[in-house]
């Protein structure tokens, strides 16, 4: 298996490279920005890739390109409605869909957001699917904290825990991703992200939740400076990182 595009995490790459065939279920854990979606996308691509087993995902075949573009019909992202956790009804609907054979390849892959936020009923329904689902179905459960997933569910999955990326690896990855950016800006992002590349990308791209939070703080600080409310300004300044 080839997972070279995943930054850092040599332990996970070694773990996966030793497998000629991928498991039918993985629990991918790590905080936001750690690369959960990147790893899930690589695993999904490897499962539908047309290259030889040892060279998957190749990143060049049609299935790999469809996965990268988010348009592969046999790779499905399952997330809760309106920011809520995935519900038991969604898992039941997923189960019904899983028994419909793949459209294009040999596998159907389901990526579940926030597996650690699902309630016990939803997780138990997922457990039944992991135990009894069709052989061609694969499941990638994403979680901030694998400890939030029931032990019975965890035991049916191969766990992949993402580690923070070393600063020098962060910088090298960002230089490749943002070749036109100023080196000092890249170095600052690599330092501030604490090994979570998603945070660095948000900072450099000027978007995302972290960037919005920083903008909100800056706006509030500016308003307090203009208003001259010294006590509130002092309290707010003490709350800043």
Residue frames as a rotation matrix with the C-alpha (Angstrom) as fourth column:
UNK 1
0.577 0.816 0.000 0.00
0.816 -0.577 0.000 0.00
0.000 0.000 -1.000 0.00
UNK 2
-0.520 -0.744 0.420 1.26
0.754 -0.630 -0.185 3.51
0.402 0.220 0.889 -0.83
UNK 3
0.648 0.721 -0.246 0.30
0.748 -0.542 0.383 6.31
0.143 -0.432 -0.890 1.56
UNK 4
-0.338 -0.940 -0.042 3.20
0.938 -0.333 -0.093 8.65
0.073 -0.071 0.995 0.91
UNK 5
-0.340 0.229 0.912 1.01
0.260 -0.909 0.325 11.73
0.904 0.347 0.250 0.53
UNK 6
0.808 0.531 -0.256 0.00
0.367 -0.115 0.923 11.50
0.461 -0.839 -0.288 4.19
UNK 7
0.209 -0.758 0.617 2.25
-0.442 -0.636 -0.632 13.91
0.872 -0.141 -0.468 6.06
UNK 8
-0.392 -0.467 0.793 4.29
-0.910 0.070 -0.409 12.47
0.135 -0.882 -0.452 8.93
UNK 9
0.421 0.686 0.594 2.73
-0.810 0.579 -0.094 9.51
-0.408 -0.441 0.799 10.74
UNK 10
-0.311 -0.674 -0.670 5.41
-0.873 0.481 -0.078 7.05
0.375 0.561 -0.738 9.74
UNK 11
-0.803 0.040 0.595 4.02
-0.360 0.762 -0.537 4.52
-0.475 -0.646 -0.598 12.20
UNK 12
0.236 0.963 0.130 0.66
-0.314 0.202 -0.928 4.41
-0.920 0.179 0.350 10.42
UNK 13
0.415 -0.146 -0.898 2.31
-0.910 -0.047 -0.413 4.24
0.018 0.988 -0.152 7.00
UNK 14
-0.686 -0.720 -0.105 4.40
-0.706 0.693 -0.147 1.29
0.179 -0.027 -0.983 8.16
UNK 15
-0.523 0.579 0.625 1.34
-0.258 0.592 -0.764 -0.39
-0.812 -0.561 -0.161 9.64
UNK 16
0.533 0.814 -0.231 -0.59
-0.426 0.022 -0.904 -0.07
-0.731 0.580 0.359 6.39
UNK 17
0.151 -0.554 -0.819 2.34
-0.983 0.004 -0.185 -0.92
0.106 0.833 -0.544 4.11
UNK 18
-0.803 -0.474 0.361 2.61
-0.544 0.831 -0.118 -4.33
-0.245 -0.291 -0.925 5.75
UNK 19
-0.103 0.868 0.485 -0.94
-0.067 0.481 -0.874 -5.17
-0.992 -0.123 0.009 4.71
UNK 20
-0.966 -0.150 0.212 -1.49
0.185 0.177 0.967 -6.63
-0.183 0.973 -0.144 1.25
UNK 21
-0.285 0.936 0.207 -5.24
0.564 -0.011 0.826 -6.44
0.775 0.352 -0.524 1.79
UNK 22
-0.745 0.054 0.665 -6.96
-0.421 -0.811 -0.406 -3.71
0.517 -0.582 0.627 3.76
UNK 23
-0.878 0.468 -0.105 -9.31
0.347 0.468 -0.813 -4.40
-0.331 -0.750 -0.573 6.66
UNK 24
-0.314 0.849 0.424 -13.06
0.754 -0.048 0.655 -3.99
0.577 0.525 -0.625 6.23
UNK 25
0.792 0.606 0.079 -13.23
0.415 -0.628 0.658 -1.46
0.448 -0.489 -0.749 9.09
UNK 26
-0.407 -0.913 -0.028 -10.92
0.708 -0.295 -0.642 1.27
0.578 -0.281 0.766 10.41
UNK 27
0.762 0.476 -0.438 -11.31
0.646 -0.605 0.466 3.66
-0.043 -0.639 -0.768 13.33
UNK 28
-0.152 -0.798 0.583 -9.34
0.738 -0.484 -0.471 6.81
0.658 0.359 0.662 12.45
UNK 29
0.726 0.441 -0.528 -8.85
0.688 -0.458 0.564 9.10
0.007 -0.772 -0.635 15.43
UNK 30
-0.525 -0.850 -0.043 -7.19
0.851 -0.523 -0.045 12.45
0.015 -0.060 0.998 16.00
UNK 31
-0.135 0.482 -0.866 -8.15
0.409 -0.769 -0.491 16.08
-0.903 -0.420 -0.094 16.64
UNK 32
0.859 0.488 0.152 -9.50
0.366 -0.380 -0.849 18.39
-0.357 0.786 -0.506 13.94
UNK 33
0.744 -0.588 -0.318 -6.72
-0.669 -0.660 -0.344 19.21
-0.007 0.468 -0.884 11.48
UNK 34
0.107 -0.745 0.658 -4.75
-0.548 0.508 0.664 16.03
-0.830 -0.432 -0.354 12.19
UNK 35
-0.629 -0.365 -0.687 -5.45
-0.775 0.221 0.592 14.50
-0.065 0.904 -0.422 8.77
UNK 36
-0.404 0.538 0.740 -8.41
-0.106 0.776 -0.622 12.20
-0.909 -0.330 -0.257 9.47
UNK 37
0.651 0.738 -0.177 -10.14
-0.233 -0.028 -0.972 13.06
-0.722 0.674 0.154 6.20
UNK 38
0.173 -0.688 -0.705 -6.88
-0.985 -0.114 -0.130 12.84
0.009 0.717 -0.697 4.25
UNK 39
-0.791 -0.485 0.374 -6.20
-0.525 0.851 -0.008 9.35
-0.315 -0.203 -0.927 5.57
UNK 40
-0.062 0.855 0.514 -9.82
0.009 0.516 -0.857 8.28
-0.998 -0.049 -0.040 5.01
UNK 41
0.672 0.289 -0.682 -9.64
-0.613 -0.301 -0.731 9.52
-0.417 0.909 -0.025 1.42
UNK 42
-0.277 -0.857 -0.434 -6.38
-0.956 0.290 0.037 7.60
0.094 0.425 -0.900 0.83
UNK 43
-0.741 0.054 0.670 -7.85
-0.227 0.918 -0.325 4.41
-0.633 -0.393 -0.668 2.32
UNK 44
0.343 0.936 0.079 -11.03
-0.121 0.128 -0.984 4.76
-0.931 0.328 0.158 0.26
UNK 45
0.458 -0.251 -0.853 -8.96
-0.881 -0.252 -0.400 5.30
-0.114 0.935 -0.337 -2.89
UNK 46
-0.641 -0.765 0.062 -6.84
-0.759 0.644 0.094 2.24
-0.112 0.014 -0.994 -2.09
UNK 47
-0.441 0.549 0.710 -9.99
-0.078 0.765 -0.640 0.15
-0.894 -0.337 -0.294 -1.73
UNK 48
0.658 0.744 0.115 -11.32
0.096 0.069 -0.993 1.06
-0.747 0.665 -0.026 -5.19
UNK 49
0.101 -0.732 -0.674 -7.99
-0.799 -0.463 0.383 1.58
-0.593 0.500 -0.631 -6.99
UNK 50
0.950 0.285 -0.131 -7.30
-0.294 0.667 -0.684 -0.47
-0.108 0.688 0.718 -10.12
UNK 51
0.159 -0.966 -0.202 -3.53
-0.872 -0.041 -0.488 -0.69
0.464 0.254 -0.849 -9.66
UNK 52
-0.051 -0.286 -0.957 -1.71
0.159 0.944 -0.290 -3.77
0.986 -0.167 -0.003 -8.38
UNK 53
0.728 0.482 -0.488 -2.30
0.507 0.102 0.856 -4.39
0.462 -0.871 -0.170 -4.64
UNK 54
0.136 -0.767 -0.627 1.15
0.954 -0.070 0.292 -3.20
-0.267 -0.638 0.722 -3.57
UNK 55
-0.805 -0.478 0.351 0.82
0.578 -0.764 0.287 0.06
0.131 0.434 0.891 -5.49
UNK 56
0.105 0.931 0.348 -2.53
0.583 -0.342 0.737 1.28
0.806 0.125 -0.579 -4.17
UNK 57
0.657 0.752 0.055 -3.67
0.415 -0.300 -0.859 4.00
-0.629 0.587 -0.509 -4.11
UNK 58
-0.124 -0.750 0.649 -1.93
0.980 0.010 0.199 4.96
-0.155 0.661 0.734 -7.33
UNK 59
-0.112 0.159 -0.981 -3.60
0.265 -0.947 -0.183 8.38
-0.958 -0.280 0.064 -7.55
UNK 60
-0.774 -0.300 -0.557 -3.69
-0.416 -0.422 0.806 8.13
-0.477 0.855 0.202 -11.34
UNK 61
-0.846 0.493 0.202 -6.47
0.518 0.675 0.525 5.71
0.122 0.549 -0.827 -12.26
UNK 62
-0.422 0.769 0.481 -10.04
-0.054 -0.551 0.833 6.88
0.905 0.325 0.274 -12.81
UNK 63
0.472 0.642 -0.604 -11.35
0.583 0.287 0.760 5.55
0.662 -0.711 -0.239 -9.46
UNK 64
-0.214 -0.635 -0.742 -8.54
0.967 -0.247 -0.068 7.29
-0.140 -0.732 0.666 -7.53
UNK 65
-0.932 -0.132 0.337 -9.26
0.231 -0.934 0.271 10.58
0.279 0.331 0.902 -9.30
UNK 66
-0.049 0.987 0.155 -12.98
0.101 -0.149 0.984 10.24
0.994 0.064 -0.092 -8.58
UNK 67
0.380 0.125 -0.916 -12.29
0.886 0.234 0.400 9.68
0.264 -0.964 -0.022 -4.88
UNK 68
-0.627 -0.699 -0.343 -10.00
0.757 -0.650 -0.059 12.72
-0.182 -0.297 0.938 -4.81
UNK 69
-0.867 0.332 0.371 -12.74
-0.060 -0.810 0.584 14.76
0.494 0.484 0.722 -6.47
UNK 70
-0.800 0.552 0.234 -15.41
-0.280 0.001 -0.960 13.46
-0.531 -0.834 0.154 -4.09
UNK 71
-0.052 0.807 -0.588 -17.51
-0.982 -0.149 -0.117 12.00
-0.182 0.571 0.800 -6.91
UNK 72
-0.863 -0.246 -0.442 -16.95
-0.354 0.918 0.179 8.24
0.362 0.311 -0.879 -6.70
UNK 73
0.023 1.000 -0.010 -20.38
-0.704 0.023 0.710 6.55
0.710 -0.009 0.704 -6.51
UNK 74
0.461 0.128 -0.878 -19.11
0.293 0.912 0.287 3.77
0.837 -0.390 0.383 -4.24
UNK 75
-0.639 -0.624 -0.450 -17.55
0.682 -0.189 -0.706 6.07
0.356 -0.758 0.547 -1.62
UNK 76
0.264 0.891 0.369 -20.14
0.396 -0.449 0.801 7.66
0.879 -0.066 -0.472 0.65
UNK 77
-0.861 -0.476 0.181 -19.62
0.075 -0.470 -0.880 10.27
0.504 -0.744 0.440 3.39
UNK 78
0.160 0.921 -0.354 -22.14
0.612 0.189 0.768 9.92
0.775 -0.340 -0.533 6.23
UNK 79
-0.909 -0.411 0.063 -22.55
0.221 -0.605 -0.765 12.87
0.352 -0.681 0.641 8.61
UNK 80
-0.421 0.774 -0.473 -25.26
0.812 0.089 -0.576 13.98
-0.404 -0.627 -0.666 10.99
UNK 81
0.108 0.570 0.814 -27.94
0.795 -0.541 0.274 16.46
0.597 0.618 -0.512 9.92
UNK 82
0.654 0.209 0.727 -27.44
-0.030 -0.953 0.301 20.10
0.756 -0.218 -0.617 10.94
UNK 83
-0.134 -0.865 0.484 -24.25
-0.661 -0.286 -0.694 19.38
0.739 -0.413 -0.533 12.85
UNK 84
0.497 0.373 0.784 -25.78
-0.844 0.419 0.336 16.61
-0.203 -0.828 0.523 14.96
UNK 85
-0.531 -0.701 0.476 -24.18
-0.575 0.711 0.405 13.16
-0.623 -0.058 -0.780 15.38
UNK 86
-0.662 0.269 -0.699 -25.00
-0.499 0.538 0.679 10.36
0.559 0.799 -0.223 12.95
UNK 87
-0.101 0.755 0.648 -28.32
-0.975 0.053 -0.214 8.87
-0.196 -0.653 0.731 14.10
UNK 88
-0.504 0.006 0.864 -29.51
-0.141 0.986 -0.089 5.29
-0.852 -0.167 -0.496 14.44
UNK 89
0.617 0.777 0.127 -31.91
0.063 0.112 -0.992 5.89
-0.784 0.620 0.020 11.53
UNK 90
0.527 -0.509 -0.681 -28.99
-0.845 -0.400 -0.355 6.95
-0.091 0.762 -0.641 9.34
UNK 91
-0.562 -0.752 0.345 -27.08
-0.721 0.649 0.241 3.79
-0.405 -0.113 -0.907 10.28
UNK 92
-0.095 0.624 0.776 -30.11
0.135 0.780 -0.611 1.68
-0.986 0.047 -0.158 9.41
UNK 93
0.855 0.363 -0.371 -30.39
-0.266 -0.307 -0.914 3.44
-0.446 0.880 -0.166 6.04
UNK 94
0.026 -0.941 -0.338 -26.67
-0.993 -0.063 0.100 2.86
-0.115 0.333 -0.936 5.54
UNK 95
-0.497 -0.169 0.851 -27.21
-0.304 0.952 0.012 -0.84
-0.813 -0.253 -0.525 6.27
UNK 96
0.518 0.764 0.385 -29.90
0.181 0.342 -0.922 -1.07
-0.836 0.547 0.039 3.57
UNK 97
0.780 -0.272 -0.564 -27.64
-0.615 -0.501 -0.609 0.71
-0.117 0.822 -0.558 1.08
UNK 98
-0.194 -0.950 0.245 -24.68
-0.863 0.284 0.417 -1.54
-0.466 -0.131 -0.875 1.94
UNK 99
-0.207 0.163 0.965 -26.56
0.105 0.984 -0.144 -4.56
-0.973 0.072 -0.220 0.63
UNK 100
0.938 0.331 -0.104 -26.84
-0.045 -0.182 -0.982 -2.93
-0.344 0.926 -0.155 -2.80
UNK 101
0.412 -0.844 0.344 -23.80
0.831 0.503 0.239 -4.07
-0.375 0.188 0.908 -4.73
UNK 102
-0.254 -0.623 -0.740 -21.13
0.236 -0.782 0.577 -1.54
-0.938 -0.029 0.345 -5.81
UNK 103
0.727 0.545 -0.417 -21.78
-0.180 -0.435 -0.882 0.59
-0.662 0.717 -0.218 -8.88
UNK 104
0.725 -0.499 -0.476 -18.31
-0.647 -0.256 -0.718 0.51
0.236 0.828 -0.508 -10.44
UNK 105
-0.251 -0.964 -0.088 -15.78
-0.810 0.259 -0.526 -1.46
0.530 -0.061 -0.846 -8.43
UNK 106
-0.244 0.066 -0.967 -15.41
0.225 0.974 0.010 -4.37
0.943 -0.215 -0.253 -6.06
UNK 107
-0.631 -0.054 -0.774 -15.88
0.774 0.010 -0.633 -2.36
0.042 -0.999 0.035 -2.83
UNK 108
0.380 0.646 0.662 -18.31
0.324 -0.764 0.559 0.10
0.866 0.003 -0.499 -1.30
UNK 109
-0.571 -0.696 -0.435 -16.76
0.710 -0.152 -0.688 2.42
0.413 -0.701 0.581 1.26
UNK 110
0.587 0.778 0.226 -18.63
0.458 -0.549 0.699 4.37
0.668 -0.307 -0.678 3.94
UNK 111
-0.636 -0.768 0.076 -16.92
0.441 -0.443 -0.780 7.22
0.633 -0.463 0.621 5.83
UNK 112
0.446 0.842 -0.303 -18.72
0.704 -0.121 0.700 8.08
0.553 -0.525 -0.647 9.08
UNK 113
-0.267 -0.476 0.838 -18.12
-0.107 -0.849 -0.517 11.46
0.958 -0.227 0.176 10.69
UNK 114
-0.320 0.113 0.941 -18.01
-0.855 -0.463 -0.235 11.83
0.409 -0.879 0.245 14.48
UNK 115
-0.035 0.296 -0.955 -18.19
0.013 0.955 0.296 8.17
0.999 -0.002 -0.037 15.40
UNK 116
-0.752 -0.329 -0.571 -17.36
0.544 0.179 -0.820 9.06
0.372 -0.927 0.044 19.01
UNK 117
-0.867 0.491 0.090 -20.38
-0.485 -0.786 -0.384 11.39
-0.117 -0.376 0.919 19.15
UNK 118
-0.317 0.774 -0.548 -22.92
-0.378 0.426 0.822 8.74
0.870 0.467 0.158 18.09
UNK 119
0.066 0.399 0.915 -25.22
-0.998 0.038 0.055 7.56
-0.013 -0.916 0.400 20.87
UNK 120
-0.549 -0.350 0.759 -25.27
-0.506 0.862 0.031 3.96
-0.665 -0.367 -0.650 22.11
UNK 121
0.401 0.786 0.470 -28.19
0.002 0.513 -0.859 2.96
-0.916 0.346 0.204 19.87
UNK 122
0.831 -0.130 -0.541 -26.46
-0.553 -0.289 -0.781 4.24
-0.054 0.949 -0.312 16.74
UNK 123
-0.197 -0.980 -0.004 -23.15
-0.980 0.197 0.003 2.61
-0.002 0.005 -1.000 17.72
UNK 124
-0.353 0.121 0.928 -24.84
-0.289 0.929 -0.231 -0.72
-0.890 -0.350 -0.293 18.43
UNK 125
0.784 0.617 0.067 -26.56
-0.073 0.199 -0.977 -0.57
-0.616 0.762 0.201 15.05
UNK 126
0.495 -0.709 -0.502 -23.13
-0.851 -0.277 -0.447 0.12
0.178 0.648 -0.741 13.54
UNK 127
-0.398 -0.633 0.664 -21.71
-0.767 0.627 0.137 -2.86
-0.503 -0.455 -0.735 15.45
UNK 128
0.273 0.599 0.753 -24.31
-0.013 0.785 -0.619 -5.15
-0.962 0.159 0.222 13.89
UNK 129
0.950 0.067 -0.304 -23.35
-0.289 -0.175 -0.941 -3.87
-0.116 0.982 -0.147 10.44
UNK 130
0.086 -0.994 -0.069 -19.63
-0.995 -0.082 -0.061 -4.36
0.055 0.074 -0.996 11.13
UNK 131
-0.427 -0.229 0.875 -20.32
-0.514 0.858 -0.026 -7.94
-0.744 -0.461 -0.483 12.20
UNK 132
-0.051 0.587 0.808 -22.86
0.390 0.756 -0.525 -8.95
-0.919 0.288 -0.268 9.57
UNK 133
0.399 0.233 -0.887 -22.37
-0.547 -0.715 -0.434 -6.58
-0.736 0.659 -0.158 6.63
UNK 134
0.994 -0.003 0.111 -21.53
0.092 0.585 -0.806 -7.84
-0.063 0.811 0.581 3.12
UNK 135
0.392 -0.919 0.041 -17.92
0.758 0.347 0.552 -8.72
-0.522 -0.185 0.833 2.40
UNK 136
-0.078 -0.439 0.895 -17.52
0.901 -0.416 -0.125 -5.97
0.427 0.797 0.428 -0.19
UNK 137
0.740 0.425 0.521 -18.54
0.187 -0.875 0.447 -3.18
0.646 -0.234 -0.727 2.25
UNK 138
-0.295 -0.868 -0.399 -15.87
0.829 -0.024 -0.559 -1.23
0.476 -0.496 0.727 4.13
UNK 139
0.776 0.629 0.046 -16.30
0.473 -0.628 0.618 1.30
0.418 -0.458 -0.784 6.92
UNK 140
-0.432 -0.888 0.156 -14.06
0.608 -0.415 -0.676 4.19
0.666 -0.198 0.720 7.97
UNK 141
0.639 0.671 -0.375 -15.10
0.706 -0.319 0.633 5.64
0.305 -0.669 -0.678 11.33
UNK 142
-0.261 -0.714 0.650 -13.68
0.313 -0.699 -0.643 9.09
0.913 0.035 0.405 12.11
UNK 143
0.714 0.473 -0.516 -13.37
0.615 -0.072 0.786 10.27
0.335 -0.878 -0.342 15.70
UNK 144
0.487 -0.539 0.687 -11.73
-0.567 -0.794 -0.221 13.01
0.664 -0.282 -0.692 17.73
UNK 145
-0.369 -0.524 0.768 -11.20
-0.927 0.273 -0.259 10.50
-0.074 -0.807 -0.586 20.52
UNK 146
-0.410 0.177 -0.895 -11.37
-0.357 0.871 0.336 6.76
0.839 0.458 -0.294 19.98
UNK 147
-0.987 0.004 -0.162 -12.24
0.151 0.395 -0.906 6.39
0.061 -0.919 -0.390 23.67
UNK 148
-0.516 0.850 -0.108 -15.69
-0.686 -0.486 -0.542 7.75
-0.514 -0.206 0.833 22.87
UNK 149
-0.073 0.433 -0.899 -16.41
-0.810 0.500 0.306 4.71
0.582 0.750 0.314 20.71
UNK 150
0.712 0.426 0.559 -17.87
-0.682 0.607 0.407 1.64
-0.166 -0.671 0.723 22.40
UNK 151
-0.263 -0.871 0.415 -15.31
-0.717 0.464 0.519 -1.07
-0.645 -0.162 -0.747 23.09
UNK 152
0.124 0.385 0.915 -17.43
0.277 0.872 -0.405 -3.58
-0.953 0.303 0.001 21.18
UNK 153
0.979 0.205 -0.018 -17.25
0.057 -0.356 -0.933 -1.33
-0.198 0.912 -0.360 18.09
UNK 154
0.420 -0.895 -0.149 -13.53
-0.886 -0.440 0.144 -0.59
-0.195 0.071 -0.978 18.54
UNK 155
-0.144 -0.508 0.849 -12.77
-0.371 0.823 0.430 -4.30
-0.917 -0.254 -0.307 18.74
UNK 156
0.491 0.403 0.772 -14.25
0.531 0.564 -0.632 -4.79
-0.690 0.721 0.063 15.26
UNK 157
0.987 -0.144 0.073 -12.04
-0.042 -0.665 -0.746 -2.09
0.156 0.733 -0.662 13.73
UNK 158
0.112 -0.991 -0.078 -8.35
0.973 0.125 -0.193 -1.62
0.201 -0.054 0.978 13.10
UNK 159
0.821 0.246 -0.515 -7.46
0.438 -0.850 0.291 1.58
-0.367 -0.465 -0.806 14.96
UNK 160
-0.043 -0.798 0.601 -5.31
0.885 -0.310 -0.348 4.26
0.464 0.517 0.719 13.33
UNK 161
0.690 0.229 -0.687 -4.41
0.616 -0.685 0.390 7.10
-0.381 -0.692 -0.613 15.70
UNK 162
0.522 -0.456 0.721 -2.92
0.522 -0.498 -0.693 10.13
0.674 0.738 -0.022 13.97
UNK 163
0.167 -0.583 -0.795 0.05
0.905 -0.230 0.359 11.88
-0.392 -0.779 0.489 15.59
UNK 164
0.808 0.006 -0.589 1.03
-0.096 -0.985 -0.142 15.56
-0.581 0.171 -0.796 15.30
UNK 165
0.746 -0.548 0.378 3.45
0.572 0.236 -0.785 16.19
0.341 0.802 0.490 12.45
UNK 166
0.067 -0.821 -0.566 6.98
0.870 -0.229 0.436 17.34
-0.488 -0.522 0.699 13.33
UNK 167
0.462 0.164 -0.871 7.64
0.020 -0.984 -0.174 21.08
-0.886 0.063 -0.458 12.63
UNK 168
-0.529 -0.733 -0.427 10.20
-0.446 -0.188 0.875 20.41
-0.722 0.654 -0.227 9.88
UNK 169
-0.785 0.328 0.526 7.79
0.575 0.702 0.420 18.02
-0.232 0.632 -0.739 8.15
UNK 170
0.298 0.893 -0.338 4.99
0.680 -0.447 -0.582 20.58
-0.670 -0.056 -0.740 8.53
UNK 171
0.138 -0.318 -0.938 7.13
-0.345 -0.903 0.255 23.23
-0.929 0.288 -0.234 6.86
UNK 172
-0.863 -0.503 0.048 8.17
-0.160 0.361 0.919 20.93
-0.479 0.785 -0.392 4.00
UNK 173
-0.441 0.785 0.435 4.55
0.853 0.517 -0.070 19.91
-0.280 0.340 -0.898 3.38
UNK 174
0.457 0.638 -0.620 3.33
0.444 -0.768 -0.462 23.53
-0.771 -0.064 -0.634 3.46
UNK 175
-0.290 -0.645 -0.707 6.07
-0.408 -0.585 0.701 24.65
-0.866 0.492 -0.093 1.06
UNK 176
-0.944 -0.011 0.330 4.86
0.259 0.594 0.762 22.06
-0.204 0.804 -0.558 -1.41
UNK 177
-0.125 0.990 0.063 1.20
0.959 0.137 -0.247 22.97
-0.253 0.030 -0.967 -0.87
UNK 178
0.870 0.388 -0.304 1.75
0.343 -0.919 -0.193 26.76
-0.354 0.063 -0.933 -0.98
UNK 179
0.146 -0.919 0.366 4.75
0.983 0.176 0.048 27.28
-0.108 0.353 0.929 -3.30
UNK 180
0.017 -0.101 0.995 4.05
0.513 -0.853 -0.095 31.02
0.858 0.512 0.037 -3.77
UNK 181
0.908 0.414 -0.057 3.74
0.245 -0.416 0.876 31.83
0.339 -0.810 -0.479 -0.06
UNK 182
0.326 -0.790 0.520 6.42
-0.684 -0.577 -0.447 33.71
0.653 -0.209 -0.728 1.87
UNK 183
-0.152 -0.467 -0.871 8.76
0.207 0.847 -0.490 31.36
0.967 -0.254 -0.032 3.73
UNK 184
-0.949 -0.191 0.252 8.41
-0.179 -0.334 -0.926 33.29
0.261 -0.923 0.282 6.98
UNK 185
-0.158 0.973 0.167 4.63
-0.982 -0.173 0.080 33.02
0.107 -0.151 0.983 6.72
UNK 186
0.385 0.235 -0.892 4.93
-0.332 0.938 0.104 29.28
0.861 0.256 0.439 6.14
UNK 187
-0.572 -0.686 -0.450 7.31
0.229 0.393 -0.891 28.90
0.788 -0.612 -0.068 9.07
UNK 188
-0.782 0.352 0.514 4.92
-0.620 -0.528 -0.580 30.80
0.067 -0.773 0.631 11.32
UNK 189
0.273 0.936 -0.223 2.00
-0.904 0.329 0.274 28.58
0.330 0.127 0.935 10.27
UNK 190
0.143 -0.307 -0.941 4.09
-0.011 0.950 -0.311 25.44
0.990 0.054 0.132 10.81
UNK 191
-0.860 -0.511 -0.023 4.98
0.053 -0.045 -0.998 26.64
0.508 -0.859 0.066 14.31
UNK 192
-0.627 0.658 0.417 1.49
-0.779 -0.517 -0.354 27.75
-0.017 -0.547 0.837 15.33
UNK 193
0.110 0.794 -0.598 -0.40
-0.760 0.455 0.464 24.68
0.640 0.404 0.654 14.09
UNK 194
-0.064 -0.218 0.974 1.17
-0.915 0.402 0.030 22.41
-0.398 -0.889 -0.225 16.75
UNK 195
-0.857 -0.419 0.301 1.57
-0.271 0.862 0.429 19.58
-0.439 0.286 -0.852 14.27
UNK 196
-0.057 0.906 0.419 -2.02
0.533 0.382 -0.755 19.76
-0.844 0.180 -0.504 12.97
UNK 197
-0.842 -0.467 0.271 -1.66
0.452 -0.335 0.827 20.63
-0.296 0.818 0.493 9.31
UNK 198
-0.056 0.903 0.426 -5.34
0.933 -0.105 0.345 21.42
0.356 0.417 -0.836 8.87
UNK 199
0.594 0.214 -0.775 -4.88
0.609 -0.749 0.260 24.38
-0.525 -0.627 -0.576 11.20
UNK 200
-0.405 -0.834 -0.374 -1.92
0.260 -0.497 0.828 25.61
-0.877 0.238 0.418 9.19
UNK 201
-0.691 0.229 0.686 -3.89
0.712 0.047 0.701 25.36
0.128 0.972 -0.196 5.96
UNK 202
0.429 0.897 -0.106 -6.72
0.897 -0.410 0.167 27.39
0.106 -0.166 -0.980 7.52
UNK 203
0.324 -0.379 -0.867 -4.26
0.388 -0.783 0.487 30.07
-0.863 -0.494 -0.107 8.62
UNK 204
-0.699 -0.713 -0.054 -2.59
0.208 -0.275 0.939 30.31
-0.684 0.645 0.341 5.21
UNK 205
-0.606 0.544 0.581 -5.82
0.745 0.131 0.654 30.10
0.280 0.829 -0.485 3.24
UNK 206
-0.960 0.192 0.203 -7.43
-0.242 -0.934 -0.264 32.76
0.139 -0.303 0.943 5.42
UNK 207
-0.061 0.989 -0.138 -10.53
-0.673 0.062 0.737 30.68
0.737 0.137 0.662 6.07
UNK 208
-0.237 0.057 -0.970 -12.01
0.375 0.926 -0.037 28.09
0.896 -0.373 -0.241 8.38
UNK 209
0.702 0.637 -0.319 -13.19
0.483 -0.097 0.870 28.18
0.524 -0.764 -0.376 11.97
UNK 210
0.161 -0.717 -0.679 -9.81
0.933 -0.113 0.341 29.06
-0.321 -0.688 0.651 13.47
UNK 211
-0.749 -0.447 0.489 -9.31
0.615 -0.744 0.262 32.01
0.246 0.497 0.832 11.12
UNK 212
0.037 0.857 0.514 -12.83
0.254 -0.505 0.825 33.25
0.966 0.100 -0.237 11.82
UNK 213
0.682 0.180 -0.709 -12.26
0.712 0.059 0.700 32.99
0.167 -0.982 -0.088 15.57
UNK 214
-0.328 -0.885 -0.332 -9.06
0.892 -0.406 0.200 35.04
-0.311 -0.231 0.922 15.27
UNK 215
-0.641 0.168 0.749 -10.87
0.399 -0.760 0.513 37.63
0.655 0.628 0.420 13.17
UNK 216
0.467 0.884 -0.012 -13.65
0.409 -0.204 0.889 37.89
0.784 -0.420 -0.457 15.77
UNK 217
0.418 -0.393 -0.819 -11.11
0.878 -0.058 0.476 38.43
-0.235 -0.918 0.320 18.55
UNK 218
-0.673 -0.716 0.186 -9.29
0.738 -0.629 0.245 41.07
-0.059 0.302 0.951 16.52
UNK 219
-0.270 0.670 0.691 -12.56
0.334 -0.608 0.720 42.89
0.903 0.426 -0.060 15.81
UNK 220
0.712 0.562 -0.420 -13.51
0.556 -0.087 0.827 42.87
0.428 -0.823 -0.374 19.50
UNK 221
0.010 -0.803 -0.597 -10.08
0.929 -0.213 0.303 44.11
-0.370 -0.557 0.743 20.53
UNK 222
-0.742 -0.266 0.615 -10.33
0.559 -0.751 0.350 46.96
0.369 0.604 0.706 18.03
UNK 223
0.192 0.903 0.384 -13.77
0.322 -0.427 0.845 47.96
0.927 -0.038 -0.373 19.33
UNK 224
0.689 0.045 -0.723 -12.54
0.724 0.002 0.690 47.99
0.033 -0.999 -0.031 22.94
UNK 225
-0.405 -0.903 -0.141 -9.51
0.885 -0.426 0.189 50.08
-0.231 -0.048 0.972 22.01
UNK 226
-0.604 0.248 0.758 -11.73
0.355 -0.767 0.534 52.63
0.714 0.591 0.375 20.28
UNK 227
0.419 0.908 0.019 -14.35
0.345 -0.178 0.922 52.72
0.840 -0.380 -0.387 23.06
UNK 228
-0.302 -0.649 0.698 -11.80
-0.438 -0.556 -0.706 53.32
0.847 -0.519 -0.116 25.80
UNK 229
0.766 0.590 0.255 -13.41
-0.521 0.338 0.784 50.80
0.376 -0.733 0.567 28.19
UNK 230
-0.095 -0.992 0.081 -10.21
-0.862 0.041 -0.506 50.10
0.498 -0.117 -0.859 30.11
UNK 231
-0.232 0.026 0.972 -11.48
-0.777 0.597 -0.201 47.47
-0.586 -0.802 -0.118 32.54
UNK 232
0.752 0.569 0.334 -13.19
-0.232 0.702 -0.674 45.39
-0.618 0.429 0.659 29.84
UNK 233
0.689 -0.584 -0.429 -10.13
-0.550 -0.036 -0.834 45.83
0.472 0.811 -0.346 27.61
UNK 234
-0.291 -0.825 0.485 -7.87
-0.951 0.195 -0.238 44.53
0.102 -0.530 -0.842 30.39
UNK 235
0.058 0.399 0.915 -10.10
-0.526 0.791 -0.312 41.52
-0.848 -0.463 0.256 31.07
UNK 236
0.945 0.320 -0.065 -10.30
-0.208 0.437 -0.875 40.66
-0.252 0.841 0.479 27.37
UNK 237
0.375 -0.886 -0.272 -6.52
-0.771 -0.135 -0.623 41.07
0.515 0.444 -0.734 26.91
UNK 238
-0.334 -0.504 0.796 -5.88
-0.886 0.457 -0.082 38.66
-0.323 -0.733 -0.599 29.77
UNK 239
0.437 0.599 0.671 -8.08
-0.309 0.800 -0.514 36.05
-0.845 0.017 0.535 28.06
UNK 240
0.787 -0.154 -0.598 -6.02
-0.601 0.035 -0.799 36.10
0.144 0.987 -0.064 24.86
UNK 241
0.841 -0.540 0.036 -3.41
0.532 0.837 0.127 33.44
-0.099 -0.088 0.991 24.15
